[in-house]
Amino acid sequence: MAIARTATYTATYARGELIKLQVHRILARCSNDQVHIRNLLRGVERRWISEISIYGLDQNGTCHVELFVKIDWSRHMLHMSAGRDTVQVDAGWQDGIATEIDLALQKFELVTRELGLRKVVHSRYAYGVDRDMANRELGMSPANPVQWRSGFYGTTMSIPELDEVTAGINLAGSG
């Protein structure tokens, strides 16, 4: 006689820490600059940074692919004020990382590896942040916008359990 067992798995995370964990996974896979990673995570922790983009650039500095993560801090504060300061995730989350984050990372790494692209990290501050002060505290400076090879198309994925975070990927058009 066969016996079937079903096991369920859930883990609970502090909402802010789970956001930082998503960002850290992306940065750790796309940058070797530990100081820059620490500064970006500090900016996320302070709710100064609302978007991080990693661009795949060719030898001419032309962009072929972008991986991005956006954080809606207003939505985050709504969750916090409603007492939803923890998030419960299931077995679909590997080591606390959302499937959407892993999917975007896999595609980005595939394109950058196949095309031999170098990775460059840019960040954007949340509305109302004193950019000069944040730049001083985080050791950052304004960056020039990237130049795309030719237009781009992409997708954005919302993370249902952590809906203030979206991740996505943009690819250069074929033109």
Contact map, one row per residue, 1 for C-alpha under 8 A:
1110000000000000000000000000000000000000000000000000000000000000000000000000000000000000000000000000000000000000000000000000000000000000000000000000000000000000000000000000000
1111000000000000000000000000000000000000000000000000000000000000000000000000000000000000000000000000000000000000000000000000000000000000000000000000000000000000000000000000000
1111100000000000000000000000000000000000000000000000000000000000000000000000000000000000000000000000000000000000000000000000000000000000000000000000000000000000000000000000000
0111110000000000000000000000000000000000000000000000000000000000000000000000000000000000000000000000000000000000000000000000000000000000000000000000000000000000000000000000000
0011111000000000000000000000000000000000000000000000000000000000000000000000000000000000000000000000000000000000000000000000000000000000000000000000000000000000000000000000000
0001111100000000000000000000000000000000000000000000000000000000000000000000000000000000000000000000000000000000000000000000000000000000000000000000000000000000000000000000000
0000111110000000000000000000000000000000000000000000000000000000000000000000000000000000000000000000000000000000000000000000000000000000000000000000000000000000000000000000000
0000011111000000000000000000000000000000000000000000000000000000000000000000000000000000011000000000000000000000000000000000000000000000000000000000000000000000000000000000000
0000001111100000000000000000000000000000000000000000000000000000000000000000000000000000011000000000000000000000000000000000000000000000000000000000000000000000000000000000000
0000000111110000000000000000000000000000000000000000000000000000000000000000000000000001111000000000000000000000000000000000000000000000000000000000000000000000000000000000000
0000000011111000000000000000000000000000000000000000000000000000000000000000000000000001110000000000000000000000000000000000000000000000000000000000000000000000000000000000000
0000000001111100000000000000000000000000000000000000000000000000000000000000000000000111100000000000000000000000000000000000000000000000000000000000000000000000000000000000000
0000000000111110110000000000000000000000000000000000000000000000000000000000000000000111100000000000000000000000000000000000000000000000000000000000000000000000000000000000000
0000000000011111110000000000000000000000000000000000000000000000000000000000000000001110000000000000000000000000000000000000000000000000000000000000000000000000000000000000000
0000000000001111111000000000000000000000000000000000000000000000000000000000000000011110000000000000000000000000000000000000000000000000000000000000000000000000010000000000000
0000000000000111111100000000000000000000000010000000000000000000000000000000000000001000000000000000000000000000000000000000000000000000000000000000000000000000000000000000000
0000000000001111111110000000000000000000000000000000000000000000000000000000000000000000000000000000000000000000000000000000000000000000000000000000000000000000000000000000000
0000000000001111111111000000000000000000000000000000000000000000000000000000000000000010000000010000000000000000000000000000000000000000000000000000000000000000000000000000000
0000000000000011111111100000000000000000000000000000000000000000000000000000000000000000000000000000000000000000000000000000000000000000000000000000000000000000010010000000000
0000000000000001111111110000000000000000100110000000000000000000000000000000000000000000000000000000000000000000000000000000000000000000000000000000000000000000000000000000000
0000000000000000111111111000000000000000000000000000000000000000000000000000000000000000000000011000000000000000000000000000000000000000000000000000000000000000000000000000000
0000000000000000011111111100000000000000000000000000000000000000000000000000000000000000000000011100100000000000000000000000000000000000000000000000000000000000000000000000000
0000000000000000001111111110000000000000100000000000000000000000000010000000000000000000000000000000000000000000000000000000000000000000000000000000000000000000000000000000000
0000000000000000000111111111000000001000100000000000000000000000000000000000000000000000000000000000000000000000000000000000000000000000000000000000000000000000000000000000000
0000000000000000000011111111100000000000000000000000000000000000000000000000000000000000000000001000000000000000000000000000000000000000000000000000000000000000000000000000000
0000000000000000000001111111110000000000000000000000000000000000000000000000000000000000000000000000100010000000000000000000000000000000000000000000000000000000000000000000000
0000000000000000000000111111111000001000000000000000000000000000000000000000000000000000000000000000000000000000000000000000000000000000000000000000000000000000000000000000000
0000000000000000000000011111111100001000000000000000000000000000000000000000000000000000000000000000000000000000000000000000000000000000000000000000000000000000000000000000000
0000000000000000000000001111111000000000000000000000000000000000000000000000000000000000000000000000000000000000000000000000000000000000000000000000000000000000000000000000000
0000000000000000000000000111111100000000000000000000010000000000000000000000000000000000000000000000000000000000000000100000000000000000000000000000000000000000000000000000000
0000000000000000000000000011111111001000000000000000000000000000000000000000000000000000000000000000000000000000000000111000000000000000000000000000000000000000000000000000000
0000000000000000000000000001011111000000000000000000000000000000000000000000000000000000000000000000000000000000000000000000000000000000000000000000000000000000000000000000000
0000000000000000000000000000001111111000000000000000000000000000000000000000000000000000000000000000000000000000000000000000000000000000000000000000000000000000000000000000000
0000000000000000000000000000001111111100000000000000000000000000000000000000000000000000000000000000000000000000000000000000000000000000000000000000000000000000000000000000000
0000000000000000000000000000000011111110000000000000000000000000000000000000000000000000000000000000000000000000000000000000000000000000000000000000000000000000000000000000000
0000000000000000000000000000000011111111000000000000000000000000000000000000000000000000000000000000000000000000000000000000000000000000000000000000000000000000000000000000000
0000000000000000000000010011001011111111100000000000000000000000000000000000000000000000000000000000000000000000000000000000000000000000000000000000000000000000000000000000000
0000000000000000000000000000000001111111110000000000000000000000000000000000000000000000000000000000000000000000000000000000000000000000000000000000000000000000000000000000000
0000000000000000000000000000000000111111111000000000000000000000000000000000000000000000000000000000000000000000000000000000000000000000011000000000000000000000000000000000000
0000000000000000000000000000000000011111111100001000000000000000000000000000000000000000000000000000000000000000000000000000000000000000010000000000000000000000000000000000000
0000000000000000000100110000000000001111111110000000000000000000000000000000000000000000000000000000000000000000000000000000000000000000000000000000000000000000000000000000000
0000000000000000000000000000000000000111111111000000000000000000000000000000000000000000000000000000000000000000000000000000000000000000010000000000000000000000000000000000000
0000000000000000000000000000000000000011111111111000000000000000000000000000000000000000000000000000000000000000000000000000000000000100010000000000000000000000000000000000000
0000000000000000000100000000000000000001111111111100000000000000000000000000000000000000000000000000000000000000000000000000000000000000000000000000000000000000000000000000000
0000000000000001000100000000000000000000111111110000000000000000000000000000000000000000000000000000000000000000000000000000000000000000000000000000000000000000000000000000000
0000000000000000000000000000000000000000011111111000000000000000000000000000000000000000000000000000000000000000000000000000000000000000000000000000000000000000000000000000000
0000000000000000000000000000000000000000001111111100000000000000000000001000000000000000000000000000000000000000000000000000010000000000000000000000000000000000000000000000000
0000000000000000000000000000000000000000001111111100000000000000000000000000000000000000000000000000000000000000000000000000110010000100000000000000000000000000000000000000000
0000000000000000000000000000000000000001001101111111000000000000000000100000000000000000000000000000000000000000000000000011110000000000000000000000000000000000000000000000000
0000000000000000000000000000000000000000000100111111000000000000000001111000000000000000000000000000000000000000000000000011110000000000000000000000000000000000000000000000000
0000000000000000000000000000000000000000000000001111100000000000000111100000000000000000000000000000000000000000000000000011110000000000000000000000000000000000000000000000000
0000000000000000000000000000000000000000000000001111110000000000000111000000000000000000000000000000000000000000000000001111000000000000000000000000000000000000000000000000000
0000000000000000000000000000000000000000000000000011111000000000011110000000000000000000000000000000000000000000000000001110000000000000000000000000000000000000000000000000000
0000000000000000000000000000010000000000000000000001111100000000011100000000000000000000000000000000000000000000000000111100000000000000000000000000000000000000000000000000000
0000000000000000000000000000000000000000000000000000111110000011111000000000000000000000000000000000000000000000000001111100000000000000000000000000000000000000000000000000000
0000000000000000000000000000000000000000000000000000011111000011110000000000000000000000000000000000000000000001000011110000000000000000000000000000000000000000000000000000000
0000000000000000000000000000000000000000000000000000001111111111100000000000000000000000000000000000000000000000000011110000000000000000000000000000000000000000000000000000000
0000000000000000000000000000000000000000000000000000000111111111000000000000000000000000000000000000000000000000001111000000000000000000000000000000000000000000000000000000000
0000000000000000000000000000000000000000000000000000000011111100000000000000000000000000000000000000000000000000000011000000000000000000000000000000000000000000000000000000000
0000000000000000000000000000000000000000000000000000000011111100000000000000000000000000000000000000000000000000000000000000000000000000000000000000000000000000000000000000000
0000000000000000000000000000000000000000000000000000000011111110000000000000000000000000000000000000000000000000000000000000000000000000000000000110000000000000000000000000000
0000000000000000000000000000000000000000000000000000000011111111000000000000000000000000000000000000000000000000000000000000000000000000000000000111100000000000000000000000000
0000000000000000000000000000000000000000000000000000001111001111110000000000000000000000000000000000000000000000000000000000000000000000000000000111100000000000000000000001000
0000000000000000000000000000000000000000000000000000001111000111110000000000000000000000000000000000000000000000000000000000000000000000000000000001100000000000000000000011000
0000000000000000000000000000000000000000000000000000001110000011111000000000000000000000000000000000000000010011000000000000000000000000000000000000000000000000000000001111000
0000000000000000000000000000000000000000000000000000111100000011111100000000000000000000000000000000000000010000000000000000000000000000000000000000000000000000000000001110000
0000000000000000000000000000000000000000000000000000111000000000111110000000000000000000000000000000000110010000000000000000000000000000000000000000000000000000000000111100000
0000000000000000000000000000000000000000000000000011110000000000011111000000000000000000000000000000000000000000000000000000000000000000000000000000000000000000000000111000000
0000000000000000000000100000000000000000000000000011100000000000001111100000000000000000000000000000000000000000000000000000000000000000000000000000000000000000000011110000000
0000000000000000000000000000000000000000000000000111000000000000000111110000000000000000000000000000000000000000000000000000000000000000000000000000000000000000000011100000000
0000000000000000000000000000000000000000000000001110000000000000000011111000000000000000000000000000000000000000000000000000000000000000000000000000000000000000000111000000000
0000000000000000000000000000000000000000000000000100000000000000000001111111000000000000000000000000000000000000000000000000000000000000000000000000000000000000000110000000000
0000000000000000000000000000000000000000000000100100000000000000000000111111100000000000000000000000000000000000000000000000010000000000000000000000000000000000000100000000000
0000000000000000000000000000000000000000000000000000000000000000000000011111110000000000000000000000000000000000000000000000000000000000000000000000000000000000000000000000000
0000000000000000000000000000000000000000000000000000000000000000000000011111111000000000000000000000000000000000000000000000000000000000000000000000000000000000000100000000000
0000000000000000000000000000000000000000000000000000000000000000000000011111111100000000000000000000000000000000000000000000000000000000000000000000000000000000000100000000000
0000000000000000000000000000000000000000000000000000000000000000000000001111111110000000000000000000000000000000000000000000000000000000000000000000000000000000000000000000000
0000000000000000000000000000000000000000000000000000000000000000000000000111111111000000000000000000000000000000000000000000000000000000000000000000000000000000000000000000000
0000000000000000000000000000000000000000000000000000000000000000000000000011111111111000000000000000000000000000000000000000000000000000000000000000000000000000000000000000000
0000000000000000000000000000000000000000000000000000000000000000000000000001111111111000000000000000000000000000000000000000000000000000000000000000000000000000000000000000000
0000000000000000000000000000000000000000000000000000000000000000000000000000111111110000000000000000000000000000000000000000000000000000000000000000000000000000000000000000000
0000000000000000000000000000000000000000000000000000000000000000000000000000011111110000000000000000000000000000000000000000000000000000000000000000000000000000000000000000000
0000000000000000000000000000000000000000000000000000000000000000000000000000001111111000000000000000000000000000000000000000000000000000000000000000000000000000000000000000000
0000000000000010000000000000000000000000000000000000000000000000000000000000001111111110000000000000000000000000000000000000000000000000000000000000000000000000000000000000000
0000000000000111000000000000000000000000000000000000000000000000000000000000001100111110000000000000000000000000000000000000000000000000000000000000000000000000000000000000000
0000000000011110000000000000000000000000000000000000000000000000000000000000000000011111000000000000000000000000000000000000000000000000000000000000000000000000000000000000000
0000000000011110010000000000000000000000000000000000000000000000000000000000000000011111100000000000000000000000000000000000000000000000000000000000000000000000110000000000000
0000000001111000000000000000000000000000000000000000000000000000000000000000000000000111110000000000000000000000000000000000000000000000000000000000000000000000100000000000000
0000000001111000000000000000000000000000000000000000000000000000000000000000000000000011111110010000000000000000000000000000000000000000000000000000000000000000100000000000000
0000000111100000000000000000000000000000000000000000000000000000000000000000000000000001111110000000000000000000000000000000000000000000000000000000000000000000000000000000000
0000000111000000000000000000000000000000000000000000000000000000000000000000000000000000111111000000000000000000000000000000000000000000000000000000000000000000000000000000000
0000000000000000000000000000000000000000000000000000000000000000000000000000000000000000111111000110000000000000000000000000000000000000000000000000000000000000000000000000000
0000000000000000000000000000000000000000000000000000000000000000000000000000000000000000111111111110000000000000000000000000000000000000000000000000000000000000000000000000000
0000000000000000000000000000000000000000000000000000000000000000000000000000000000000000001111111110000000000000000000000000000000000000000000000000000000000000000000000000000
0000000000000000000000000000000000000000000000000000000000000000000000000000000000000000000011111000000000000000000000000000000000000000000000000000000000000000000000000000000
0000000000000000010011000000000000000000000000000000000000000000000000000000000000000000100011111100000000000000000000000000000000000000000000000000000000000000000000000000000
0000000000000000000011001000000000000000000000000000000000000000000000000000000000000000000011111110110000000000000000000000000000000000000000000000000000000000000000000000000
0000000000000000000001000000000000000000000000000000000000000000000000000000000000000000000111011111110000000000000000000000000000000000000000000000000000000010000000000000000
0000000000000000000000000000000000000000000000000000000000000000000000000000000000000000000111001111111000000000000000000000000000000000000000000000000000000000000000000000000
0000000000000000000000000000000000000000000000000000000000000000000000000000000000000000000000000111111100000000000000000000000000000000000000000000000000001110000000100000000
0000000000000000000001000100000000000000000000000000000000000000000000000000000000000000000000001111111110000000000000000000000000000000000000000000000000000000000000100000000
0000000000000000000000000000000000000000000000000000000000000000000000000000000000000000000000001111111111000000000000000000000000000000000000000000000000000000000000000000000
0000000000000000000000000000000000000000000000000000000000000000000000000000000000000000000000000011111111100000000000000000000000000000000000000000000000000000000000000000000
0000000000000000000000000000000000000000000000000000000000000000001000000000000000000000000000000001111111110000000000000000000000000000000000000000000000000000000000111000000
0000000000000000000000000100000000000000000000000000000000000000001000000000000000000000000000000000111111111000000000000000000000000000000000000000000000000000000000000000000
0000000000000000000000000000000000000000000000000000000000000000000000000000000000000000000000000000011111111100000000000000000000000000000000000000000000000000000000000000000
0000000000000000000000000000000000000000000000000000000000000000000000000000000000000000000000000000001111111110000000000000000000000000000000000000000000000000000000001000000
0000000000000000000000000000000000000000000000000000000000000000111000000000000000000000000000000000000111111111000000000000000000000000000000000000000000000000000000001000000
0000000000000000000000000000000000000000000000000000000000000000000000000000000000000000000000000000000011111111100000000000000000000000000000000000000000000000000000000000000
0000000000000000000000000000000000000000000000000000000000000000000000000000000000000000000000000000000001111111110000000000000000000000000000000000000000000000000000000000000
0000000000000000000000000000000000000000000000000000000000000000100000000000000000000000000000000000000000111111111000000000000000000000000000000000000000000000000000000000000
0000000000000000000000000000000000000000000000000000000100000000100000000000000000000000000000000000000000011111111111100000000000000000000000000000000000000000000000000000000
0000000000000000000000000000000000000000000000000000000000000000000000000000000000000000000000000000000000001111111110000000000000000000000000000000000000000000000000000000000
0000000000000000000000000000000000000000000000000000000000000000000000000000000000000000000000000000000000000111111100000000000000000000000000000000000000000000000000000000000
0000000000000000000000000000000000000000000000000000000001000000000000000000000000000000000000000000000000000011111110000000000000000000000000000000000000000000000000000000000
0000000000000000000000000000000000000000000000000000000001000000000000000000000000000000000000000000000000000001111111000000000000000000000000000000000000000000000000000000000
0000000000000000000000000000000000000000000000000000000111100000000000000000000000000000000000000000000000000001101111100000000000000000000000000000000000000000000000000000000
0000000000000000000000000000000000000000000000000000001111100000000000000000000000000000000000000000000000000001000111110000000000000000000000000000000000000000000000000000000
0000000000000000000000000000011000000000000000000000011110000000000000000000000000000000000000000000000000000001000011111000000000000000000000000000000000000000000000000000000
0000000000000000000000000000001000000000000000000000011110000000000000000000000000000000000000000000000000000000000001111100000000000000000000000000000000000000000000000000000
0000000000000000000000000000001000000000000000000001111000000000000000000000000000000000000000000000000000000000000000111110000000000000000000000000000000000000000000000000000
0000000000000000000000000000000000000000000000000001111000000000000000000000000000000000000000000000000000000000000000011111000000000000000000100000000000000000000000000000000
0000000000000000000000000000000000000000000000001111100000000000000000000000000000000000000000000000000000000000000000001111100000000000000000000000000000000000000000000000000
0000000000000000000000000000000000000000000000001111000000000000000000000000000000000000000000000000000000000000000000000111110000000000000000000000000000000000000000000000000
0000000000000000000000000000000000000000000000011110000000000000000000000000000000000000000000000000000000000000000000000011111010100000000000000000000000000000000000000000000
0000000000000000000000000000000000000000000000111110000000000000000000001000000000000000000000000000000000000000000000000001111110000000000000000000000000000000000000000000000
0000000000000000000000000000000000000000000000000000000000000000000000000000000000000000000000000000000000000000000000000000111110000000000000000000000000000000000000000000000
0000000000000000000000000000000000000000000000000000000000000000000000000000000000000000000000000000000000000000000000000000011111000000000000000000000000000000000000000000000
0000000000000000000000000000000000000000000000010000000000000000000000000000000000000000000000000000000000000000000000000000111111100100000000000000000000000000000000000000000
0000000000000000000000000000000000000000000000000000000000000000000000000000000000000000000000000000000000000000000000000000000111111100000000000000000000000000000000000000000
0000000000000000000000000000000000000000000000000000000000000000000000000000000000000000000000000000000000000000000000000000100011111110000000000000000000000000000000000000000
0000000000000000000000000000000000000000000000000000000000000000000000000000000000000000000000000000000000000000000000000000000001111111000000000000000000000000000000000000000
0000000000000000000000000000000000000000000000000000000000000000000000000000000000000000000000000000000000000000000000000000000001111111100000000000000000000000000000000000000
0000000000000000000000000000000000000000001000010000000000000000000000000000000000000000000000000000000000000000000000000000000011111111110100000000000000000000000000000000000
0000000000000000000000000000000000000000000000000000000000000000000000000000000000000000000000000000000000000000000000000000000000111111111110000000000000000000000000000000000
0000000000000000000000000000000000000000000000000000000000000000000000000000000000000000000000000000000000000000000000000000000000011111111100000000000000000000000000000000000
0000000000000000000000000000000000000000000000000000000000000000000000000000000000000000000000000000000000000000000000000000000000001111111100000000000000000000000000000000000
0000000000000000000000000000000000000011011000000000000000000000000000000000000000000000000000000000000000000000000000000000000000000111111100000000000000000000000000000000000
0000000000000000000000000000000000000010000000000000000000000000000000000000000000000000000000000000000000000000000000000000000000000011111110000000000000000000000000000000000
0000000000000000000000000000000000000000000000000000000000000000000000000000000000000000000000000000000000000000000000000000000000000111111111000000000000000000000000000000000
0000000000000000000000000000000000000000000000000000000000000000000000000000000000000000000000000000000000000000000000000000000000000010001111100000000000000000000000000000000
0000000000000000000000000000000000000000000000000000000000000000000000000000000000000000000000000000000000000000000000000000000000000000000111110000000000000000000000000000000
0000000000000000000000000000000000000000000000000000000000000000000000000000000000000000000000000000000000000000000000000100000000000000000011111000000000000000000000000000000
0000000000000000000000000000000000000000000000000000000000000000000000000000000000000000000000000000000000000000000000000000000000000000000001111100000000000000000000000000000
0000000000000000000000000000000000000000000000000000000000000000000000000000000000000000000000000000000000000000000000000000000000000000000000111110000000000000000000000000000
0000000000000000000000000000000000000000000000000000000000001110000000000000000000000000000000000000000000000000000000000000000000000000000000011111000000000000000000000000000
0000000000000000000000000000000000000000000000000000000000001110000000000000000000000000000000000000000000000000000000000000000000000000000000001111100000000000000000000000000
0000000000000000000000000000000000000000000000000000000000000111000000000000000000000000000000000000000000000000000000000000000000000000000000000111111100000000000000000001000
0000000000000000000000000000000000000000000000000000000000000111000000000000000000000000000000000000000000000000000000000000000000000000000000000011111000000000000000000001100
0000000000000000000000000000000000000000000000000000000000000000000000000000000000000000000000000000000000000000000000000000000000000000000000000001111100000000000000000001111
0000000000000000000000000000000000000000000000000000000000000000000000000000000000000000000000000000000000000000000000000000000000000000000000000001111110000000000000000001101
0000000000000000000000000000000000000000000000000000000000000000000000000000000000000000000000000000000000000000000000000000000000000000000000000001011111000000000000000111100
0000000000000000000000000000000000000000000000000000000000000000000000000000000000000000000000000000000000000000000000000000000000000000000000000000001111100000000000000111100
0000000000000000000000000000000000000000000000000000000000000000000000000000000000000000000000000000000000000000000000000000000000000000000000000000000111110000000000011110000
0000000000000000000000000000000000000000000000000000000000000000000000000000000000000000000000000000000000000000000000000000000000000000000000000000000011111000000000011100000
0000000000000000000000000000000000000000000000000000000000000000000000000000000000000000000000000000000000000000000000000000000000000000000000000000000001111100000001111000000
0000000000000000000000000000000000000000000000000000000000000000000000000000000000000000000000000001000000000000000000000000000000000000000000000000000000111110000001110000000
0000000000000000000000000000000000000000000000000000000000000000000000000000000000000000000000000001000000000000000000000000000000000000000000000000000000011111001111100000000
0000000000000000000000000000000000000000000000000000000000000000000000000000000000000000000000000101000000000000000000000000000000000000000000000000000000001111111111100000000
0000000000000000000000000000000000000000000000000000000000000000000000000000000000000000000000000000000000000000000000000000000000000000000000000000000000000111111000000000000
0000000000000000000000000000000000000000000000000000000000000000000000000000000000000011100000000000000000000000000000000000000000000000000000000000000000000011111000000000000
0000000000000010001000000000000000000000000000000000000000000000000000000000000000000010000000000000000000000000000000000000000000000000000000000000000000000011111110000000000
0000000000000000000000000000000000000000000000000000000000000000000000000000000000000000000000000000000000000000000000000000000000000000000000000000000000000111111111000000000
0000000000000000000000000000000000000000000000000000000000000000000000111011000000000000000000000000000000000000000000000000000000000000000000000000000000000110011111000000000
0000000000000000001000000000000000000000000000000000000000000000000011110000000000000000000000000000000000000000000000000000000000000000000000000000000000000110011111100000000
0000000000000000000000000000000000000000000000000000000000000000000011100000000000000000000000000000000000000000000000000000000000000000000000000000000000011110001111110000000
0000000000000000000000000000000000000000000000000000000000000000001111000000000000000000000000000001100100000000000000000000000000000000000000000000000000011110000011111000000
0000000000000000000000000000000000000000000000000000000000000000001110000000000000000000000000000000000100000000000000000000000000000000000000000000000001111000000001111100000
0000000000000000000000000000000000000000000000000000000000000000111100000000000000000000000000000000000100110000000000000000000000000000000000000000000001110000000000111110000
0000000000000000000000000000000000000000000000000000000000000000111000000000000000000000000000000000000000000000000000000000000000000000000000000000000111100000000000011111000
0000000000000000000000000000000000000000000000000000000000000001110000000000000000000000000000000000000000000000000000000000000000000000000000000000000111000000000000001111100
0000000000000000000000000000000000000000000000000000000000000011100000000000000000000000000000000000000000000000000000000000000000000000000000000001111110000000000000000111110
0000000000000000000000000000000000000000000000000000000000000000000000000000000000000000000000000000000000000000000000000000000000000000000000000000111110000000000000000011111
0000000000000000000000000000000000000000000000000000000000000000000000000000000000000000000000000000000000000000000000000000000000000000000000000000010000000000000000000001111
0000000000000000000000000000000000000000000000000000000000000000000000000000000000000000000000000000000000000000000000000000000000000000000000000000011000000000000000000000111
